[in-house]
Amino acid sequence: MKKSHPLSLRYNPRDLTDEELVERANAELVHVTTAYEELMRRYQRVLFSVCVRYLGNERDADDVCQEVMLKVFHGLKHFEGKSKFKTWLYSITYNECITQYRKERRKKRLVEALTLEVTDDEPTEESAPLSMERGGLDRWLDQVNPIDREILVLRFVAELEFQEIADIMHMGLSATKMRYKRALDRLRDKFATQTAS
C-alpha cells in the first residue's frame, strides 16, 4: 500500500506531532488555520497558567496569551526548528510576560508618583493581594522575587527540561540548574519560616 504524502490535503490535526503541525501550518497559513489552531489548542491552557502565575492576574495573562498567539501566527514562517516548538513557544511567552511585567511596574510607579492625596491607613478589601485568595503553588510563587519566579514557573507549570529553560532564558545549563536550586532553597526557607511561626 502506497504511503500518503505528508502534506496530503486530508488529515486529522490531532494525529500529528508538533513538528508535523508546524510544517503544515507553514504550508497552509494564512488561508487555512487548521494546523495552527491545533498547536494553540494543545498549549493554550498551560500557556495561560504560566502567564497567570508569572504576572499574578488573569487580565494581564489573557492579554499576553493573545499577543503570544498573534506572534506565533505571524512568526511560524521564521521558526527554523532548531529547538522544539514548545521551547520556541515558551520563549515567546517568557519575553512577552517580562514586557508586560515591566509595563505594569512602570504604570504603577507613575500612578504612585502622581497620587499625592493621603490614603487611609486601613487597607480595603479590594486592595488585598491576590495571593490571599489562592492556595498552593500560586501562594508560594507570590512570595518569591520575579527572578526566582521565572525559573520556577517554567519548571513546575510549563514542565520544561533544564536545557529548554536555559535556551529560553539565554543561560548556560549549569547556571540554570544552580539558579533553580537557589530559587527552590529560598522557597523552602520561606515555607519553613511560615510553618514554624
C-alpha positions as CSV (number, residue, x, y, z in Angstrom):
1,M,0.0,0.0,0.0
2,K,1.4,3.4,-1.0
3,K,2.1,5.8,1.8
4,S,0.3,9.1,1.5
5,H,2.3,12.3,1.1
6,P,2.9,14.0,4.5
7,L,1.2,17.2,3.2
8,S,-1.9,15.5,1.7
9,L,-4.9,17.7,1.9
10,R,-7.0,15.4,4.2
11,Y,-5.6,14.8,7.7
12,N,-6.6,14.8,11.3
13,P,-4.6,17.5,13.1
14,R,-4.8,15.7,16.4
15,D,-2.9,12.7,14.9
16,L,0.2,14.9,14.1
17,T,3.2,15.8,16.1
18,D,4.1,19.4,16.9
19,E,6.8,19.3,14.2
20,E,4.3,18.0,11.6
21,L,1.8,20.6,12.6
22,V,4.4,23.4,12.2
23,E,5.2,22.1,8.7
24,R,1.5,22.0,7.9
25,A,0.9,25.5,9.3
26,N,3.8,26.9,7.3
27,A,2.3,25.4,4.1
28,E,-1.3,26.5,4.9
29,L,-1.1,29.9,6.6
30,V,-2.6,32.4,6.2
31,H,-5.6,30.9,4.3
32,V,-6.0,27.7,6.2
33,T,-5.5,27.7,10.0
34,T,-6.3,24.1,10.9
35,A,-2.7,23.1,12.0
36,Y,-2.1,26.4,13.7
37,E,-5.3,26.1,15.7
38,E,-4.4,22.6,16.8
39,L,-1.0,23.8,18.0
40,M,-2.6,26.6,20.0
41,R,-5.3,24.2,21.4
42,R,-2.5,21.9,22.7
43,Y,-0.8,24.6,24.6
44,Q,-3.4,27.3,25.4
45,R,-4.3,26.0,28.9
46,V,-0.7,25.7,30.2
47,L,0.2,28.9,28.4
48,F,-2.4,30.8,30.3
49,S,-1.4,29.1,33.5
50,V,2.2,30.2,33.0
51,C,1.2,33.8,32.3
52,V,-1.2,34.0,35.3
53,R,1.5,32.6,37.7
54,Y,4.1,34.9,36.3
55,L,2.0,38.1,36.1
56,G,-0.2,37.5,39.1
57,N,-3.6,38.3,37.5
58,E,-5.8,36.8,34.8
59,R,-6.4,40.1,32.9
60,D,-2.8,40.6,32.1
61,A,-2.3,36.9,31.4
62,D,-5.1,36.9,28.9
63,D,-3.6,40.0,27.1
64,V,-0.2,38.3,27.0
65,C,-1.7,35.0,25.7
66,Q,-3.4,36.9,22.9
67,E,-0.2,38.6,22.0
68,V,1.7,35.3,22.0
69,M,-0.8,33.6,19.7
70,L,-0.5,36.5,17.3
71,K,3.3,36.4,17.4
72,V,3.2,32.6,16.7
73,F,0.7,33.1,13.9
74,H,2.9,35.7,12.1
75,G,6.3,34.2,13.2
76,L,5.8,30.5,12.4
77,K,7.4,31.0,9.0
78,H,10.6,32.1,10.7
79,F,10.7,29.2,13.1
80,E,13.6,27.1,11.9
81,G,13.1,24.0,14.1
82,K,16.4,24.3,15.8
83,S,14.6,23.8,19.1
84,K,11.3,22.1,19.9
85,F,8.2,24.1,19.0
86,K,7.3,24.0,22.7
87,T,10.6,25.7,23.7
88,W,10.1,28.3,21.0
89,L,6.5,29.0,22.2
90,Y,7.6,29.4,25.8
91,S,10.5,31.6,24.8
92,I,8.0,34.0,23.2
93,T,5.7,33.7,26.2
94,Y,8.6,34.4,28.6
95,N,9.6,37.5,26.7
96,E,6.0,38.8,26.5
97,C,5.5,38.2,30.2
98,I,8.7,40.2,31.0
99,T,7.5,43.1,28.7
100,Q,4.0,43.1,30.4
101,Y,5.5,42.9,33.9
102,R,7.8,45.9,33.2
103,K,5.0,47.8,31.6
104,E,2.7,47.3,34.7
105,R,5.6,48.2,37.1
106,R,6.2,51.4,35.2
107,K,2.5,52.2,35.2
108,K,2.3,51.5,39.0
109,R,5.3,53.7,39.7
110,L,3.7,56.5,37.6
111,V,0.4,56.2,39.4
112,E,2.2,56.3,42.8
113,A,4.2,59.3,41.8
114,L,1.1,61.2,40.6
115,T,-1.0,60.2,43.7
116,L,-0.4,63.0,46.2
117,E,-3.5,62.6,48.4
118,V,-3.2,60.9,51.7
119,T,-4.7,57.4,51.7
120,D,-6.4,55.7,54.6
121,D,-4.3,53.6,56.9
122,E,-6.8,50.7,56.8
123,P,-6.4,48.7,53.6
124,T,-9.6,48.0,51.7
125,E,-10.8,44.5,50.7
126,E,-10.2,45.4,47.1
127,S,-6.5,46.1,47.7
128,A,-5.9,42.7,49.3
129,P,-3.2,40.8,47.3
130,L,-4.3,38.1,45.0
131,S,-2.2,35.6,46.9
132,M,-4.6,35.8,49.9
133,E,-7.4,34.4,47.7
134,R,-5.4,31.5,46.2
135,G,-3.6,28.5,47.7
136,G,-0.9,26.0,46.8
137,L,1.8,26.9,44.3
138,D,0.3,30.3,43.5
139,R,0.6,31.4,47.1
140,W,4.2,30.5,47.3
141,L,5.1,31.9,43.9
142,D,3.7,35.3,45.1
143,Q,6.3,35.3,47.9
144,V,9.4,34.9,45.8
145,N,11.1,37.6,43.7
146,P,10.3,37.8,40.0
147,I,13.7,36.3,39.0
148,D,13.1,33.2,41.1
149,R,9.5,33.0,39.9
150,E,10.6,32.9,36.2
151,I,12.6,29.7,36.6
152,L,10.1,28.0,39.0
153,V,7.1,28.7,36.7
154,L,9.0,27.4,33.6
155,R,10.0,24.2,35.6
156,F,6.8,23.4,37.5
157,V,4.0,25.0,35.4
158,A,5.3,24.7,31.9
159,E,7.1,21.4,32.9
160,L,10.2,22.2,30.8
161,E,13.5,20.4,30.9
162,F,16.5,22.4,32.3
163,Q,18.1,22.6,28.8
164,E,14.8,24.1,27.4
165,I,14.7,26.6,30.3
166,A,18.4,27.5,29.7
167,D,17.6,28.1,26.0
168,I,14.6,30.3,26.8
169,M,16.5,32.4,29.4
170,H,19.7,32.5,27.3
171,M,21.7,31.0,30.1
172,G,24.1,28.1,30.4
173,L,22.8,24.7,31.6
174,S,24.8,24.6,34.8
175,A,23.9,28.3,35.6
176,T,20.2,27.5,35.1
177,K,20.3,24.4,37.4
178,M,22.2,26.5,40.0
179,R,19.6,29.3,39.8
180,Y,16.8,26.8,40.1
181,K,18.3,25.2,43.2
182,R,18.8,28.6,44.8
183,A,15.2,29.6,44.0
184,L,13.9,26.3,45.4
185,D,16.0,26.7,48.5
186,R,14.7,30.2,49.1
187,L,11.1,29.0,48.6
188,R,11.7,26.1,51.1
189,D,13.2,28.6,53.6
190,K,10.1,30.8,53.4
191,F,7.9,27.8,53.8
192,A,9.8,26.6,56.8
193,T,9.7,30.0,58.4
194,Q,6.0,30.4,57.9
195,T,5.0,27.0,59.1
196,A,7.2,27.3,62.1
197,S,5.6,30.6,63.2
